[in-house]
Amino acid sequence: MSCDIHIWIEKQNADGSSIIDKLDSASAPRCYGAFAFLAGVRNYAGIEPLSEPRGIPTDCPSDLHDLLEDCNYHSHSWFTVEELNAVDYDKQVENRRYSPELFPGFVSGSLTAPVGQGKMMPLRHLISEQYVYLFKRLKDEGYTRIIFAFDN
């Protein structure tokens, strides 16, 4: 069973009200390395997430809050765009995900190797350049926070 992320991006108006937009799956594609980094979800790579899921923000607009609670989402969380852009994406991390052939013709990509048996790589490669670019673009466009959750 696969897992996808659902991301809403928030920008503040001059009057303090929020504008919330939902990203489409082309902007936030399925990438288990990114999911592991953001919330420890599908963390086959065995990396330390930026944070464990924080839940739905207490100041989340009520319509989005209701949607997040009513749908079959899990691991609700959020980050400020500033937090996401403060990360050193060139930092080396050990990607411990591996895909052994369990028996002829059947490969599993959902296994985690012991520490020291993974492949070292820049964090940006594990989470995909697309997410690094997305976080920078959100900052450049004046967005202040992402709110997200996962489905199965």
Beta strands, then each sheet from edge to edge (+ up, - down):
strand 1: 4-12
strand 2: 18-22
strand 3: 74-80
strand 4: 92-95
strand 5: 97-98
strand 6: 101-103
strand 7: 106-107
strand 8: 111-112
strand 9: 119-122
strand 10: 145-151
sheet 1: 2+ 1- 10+ 3-
sheet 2: 4+ 9-
sheet 3: 5+ 8-
sheet 4: 6+ 7-
end
